[in-house]
């Protein structure tokens, strides 16, 4: 992207300039309740009109004081895109190998065919093995205008969720990771990312191999409180047919 004499980025004219956004395939609540982490993709590009709709949704997300300091580096099939994918793929494979060892994915229930742990391991292995060939990769960024803080993510991570939900609405899918952090200096050099920019995540996108579906979480009564900590409101009841999963202790002790 080049700049004009005013210093503003130049946006080339194209056939999408007057085209409406594509129609959703699901309603909002259905999308919220069925958007899964999608790690397997068909080997086909994400069309420009789909990327446009997904990233338009990202730019509609809220930011602090409506400053709109987020930016989205979107990488598909150019030379820098291939180089960035290869960089992050290397980090992803190294990190997954360490996680396999540290979390015991090759022991206990991880050795039981079709167990949740074994399925997760298989999905992750396939993901990192093919990471350098993902159809599209988005690096959500935040231009810092003050000292870094734990709250600054509130001006970029809602946009990340918009990306995943918009992909779901259009028949695509994705997953958010932090793999970019382990090759950040190389990415900054490759993509000319300024020092005052926070690279918040790596999001991969593509047409799913498999499908979205109802996500499995703990019961709402374990997660939602009313008048005080641990007090469950009477209305905190899951809808009929909800599937559940348990991850970690149900009532972890607070840490200070």
C-alpha positions in Angstrom: 0.0 0.0 0.0 1.4 3.4 -0.9 0.6 6.8 0.4 -0.5 9.9 -1.4 0.8 13.5 -1.0 -1.4 14.0 2.1 0.2 11.1 3.8 -3.0 9.1 3.8 -3.0 5.5 2.5 -4.0 5.1 -1.1 -7.0 2.7 -1.6 -7.1 1.4 -5.2 -10.5 1.4 -6.9 -11.9 -2.0 -7.8 -15.1 -3.9 -8.6 -16.0 -4.3 -4.9 -16.4 -0.5 -4.4 -20.1 -0.6 -5.2 -20.9 -4.2 -4.3 -23.1 -4.9 -1.2 -21.9 -7.3 1.5 -22.8 -11.0 1.0 -25.8 -12.3 3.0 -25.3 -14.1 6.3 -25.9 -17.8 6.4 -26.8 -17.9 10.1 -28.5 -15.6 12.6 -26.5 -13.6 15.3 -27.4 -15.8 18.3 -26.9 -19.0 16.4 -23.5 -17.7 15.3 -22.5 -16.8 18.8 -23.5 -20.2 20.1 -22.0 -22.3 17.3 -18.7 -20.6 16.3 -16.0 -23.2 17.0 -12.2 -23.0 16.6 -11.7 -24.1 13.0 -8.2 -25.5 12.4 -8.6 -27.5 9.3 -9.3 -25.8 5.9 -9.9 -26.7 2.4 -7.1 -25.8 0.0 -8.8 -23.0 -1.6 -8.4 -19.2 -1.4 -10.7 -17.0 0.6 -12.4 -14.8 -2.0 -11.8 -11.1 -1.9 -15.4 -10.3 -1.3 -15.4 -12.6 1.7 -12.3 -11.1 3.2 -13.8 -7.7 2.6 -16.9 -8.6 4.5 -15.0 -10.2 7.4 -12.6 -7.3 7.8 -15.4 -4.8 7.4 -17.0 -6.5 10.4 -13.7 -6.2 12.3 -13.6 -2.5 11.7 -17.0 -2.1 13.2 -15.8 -3.3 16.6 -15.7 -0.9 19.6 -12.5 0.8 20.7 -11.6 3.0 23.6 -12.9 6.6 23.0 -13.7 5.4 19.5 -10.1 6.1 18.5 -10.1 3.1 16.1 -6.4 2.4 16.6 -6.7 -1.1 15.4 -5.1 -2.2 12.1 -5.3 -5.6 10.3 -2.5 -7.0 8.3 -4.2 -9.5 6.0 -1.9 -12.1 4.3 -3.0 -14.5 1.5 -0.7 -15.5 -1.3 1.9 -12.8 -1.9 5.6 -13.3 -1.3 5.6 -11.6 2.1 2.4 -13.6 3.0 4.2 -16.9 2.3 7.3 -15.8 4.3 5.1 -14.7 7.3 3.2 -18.0 7.2 6.4 -20.0 7.2 7.8 -17.9 10.1 4.7 -18.4 12.3 4.4 -22.1 11.2 7.9 -22.8 12.6 6.9 -21.2 16.0 3.6 -23.1 16.0 5.3 -26.4 15.5 7.9 -25.8 18.2 5.2 -24.6 20.7 2.9 -27.5 20.1 5.7 -30.0 20.6 6.5 -28.4 24.0 2.8 -28.3 24.9 2.4 -32.0 24.0 5.2 -32.9 26.4 4.2 -30.5 29.2 0.5 -31.3 29.1 0.8 -35.1 28.6 -1.0 -35.3 25.3 0.7 -38.6 24.6 -0.1 -40.2 27.9 -3.3 -41.3 29.7 -6.5 -40.5 27.8 -4.4 -39.0 25.1 -3.6 -42.6 24.0 -7.3 -43.6 23.9 -8.5 -43.3 20.3 -11.3 -40.8 19.8 -11.0 -39.4 23.4 -11.4 -35.6 23.6 -7.7 -35.3 24.4 -6.7 -37.4 21.5 -9.0 -35.5 19.1 -7.6 -32.2 20.3 -4.1 -33.5 19.7 -4.9 -34.7 16.2 -6.5 -31.4 15.3 -3.6 -29.4 16.6 -1.0 -31.6 14.9 -2.8 -31.2 11.6 -3.1 -27.5 12.2 0.6 -26.9 12.8 1.7 -29.3 10.1 -0.3 -27.3 7.5 0.0 -23.9 9.0 2.2 -22.5 6.2 -0.6 -23.3 3.8 -3.6 -21.7 5.5 -5.7 -19.8 3.0 -5.6 -16.4 4.9 -3.9 -15.1 7.9 -4.8 -11.9 9.8 -2.5 -10.1 12.2 -4.7 -7.8 14.3 -2.6 -4.9 15.6 -3.1 -1.9 17.9 -1.3 1.5 17.4 -0.4 2.5 20.9 -0.9 6.1 21.9 0.0 5.6 25.6 2.0 3.3 27.8 1.0 -0.4 27.5 -1.6 -1.6 29.9 -3.6 -4.8 30.7 -6.7 -2.9 29.4 -5.4 -2.0 25.9 -6.6 -5.4 24.5 -10.2 -4.1 24.9 -9.5 -2.0 21.8 -8.5 -4.9 19.6 -9.8 -8.2 20.8 -13.5 -7.4 20.3 -12.5 -6.9 16.6 -10.9 -10.4 16.7 -14.2 -11.9 17.8 -16.0 -10.0 15.0 -13.6 -11.6 12.5 -14.4 -15.1 13.7 -18.1 -14.5 13.9 -18.2 -12.9 10.4 -16.3 -15.8 9.0 -18.9 -18.2 10.6 -21.7 -16.2 9.1 -20.3 -16.6 5.6 -19.5 -20.3 5.7 -15.9 -19.9 6.7 -14.0 -20.4 10.0 -10.9 -19.5 11.9 -9.0 -19.6 15.1 -7.1 -17.1 17.2 -3.6 -17.9 18.5 -0.6 -16.1 19.9 2.0 -17.8 17.8 3.2 -14.5 16.3 4.7 -13.4 19.6 7.5 -16.0 19.3 8.7 -14.6 15.9 7.7 -11.0 16.4 11.0 -9.4 15.7 11.2 -11.2 12.4 7.6 -10.4 11.5 8.2 -6.7 12.3 11.1 -6.6 9.9 9.4 -8.5 7.2 6.1 -6.5 7.3 7.5 -3.1 8.3 5.5 -3.0 11.5 6.4 0.1 13.5 7.7 -0.2 17.1 4.7 1.5 18.6 2.3 -1.1 17.2 1.1 -4.0 19.4 0.7 -7.2 17.4 -2.2 -8.8 19.3 -2.8 -12.2 17.7 -2.6 -14.5 14.8 -6.0 -15.5 13.2 -6.1 -18.1 10.4 -9.1 -18.3 8.1 -10.5 -20.7 5.5 -13.3 -22.8 4.4 -13.7 -25.5 7.1 -13.0 -29.2 6.6 -15.8 -30.4 8.8 -18.3 -28.0 10.2 -19.2 -25.6 13.0 -21.6 -26.7 15.7 -22.8 -26.0 19.2 -19.7 -25.4 21.4 -19.3 -27.4 24.6 -18.7 -25.3 27.8 -19.4 -25.6 31.5 -23.0 -25.1 32.6 -24.0 -21.4 32.9 -24.8 -22.0 36.6 -21.1 -22.6 37.2 -20.0 -19.4 35.4 -22.6 -16.7 36.1 -23.2 -15.1 39.5 -25.9 -12.8 40.7 -25.8 -10.8 44.0 -22.3 -11.8 44.9 -19.5 -14.2 44.2 -20.7 -17.8 44.0 -24.4 -16.9 44.2 -26.1 -18.3 41.2 -29.2 -16.5 39.8 -32.4 -18.6 39.4 -32.4 -17.8 35.7 -28.9 -19.2 35.1 -30.1 -22.4 33.5 -28.9 -23.9 30.2 -31.3 -24.3 27.3 -32.5 -27.8 26.6 -30.0 -29.9 24.6 -26.9 -28.0 25.8 -23.7 -30.1 25.7 -21.2 -29.6 28.5 -17.6 -30.0 29.1 -15.4 -29.5 32.1 -12.0 -27.9 31.9 -10.0 -27.5 35.0 -11.3 -27.0 38.6 -14.9 -25.9 38.8 -14.3 -23.5 41.6 -10.7 -22.3 41.3 -9.3 -20.4 44.2 -8.7 -16.7 43.5 -5.1 -15.6 43.1 -3.7 -12.3 44.2 
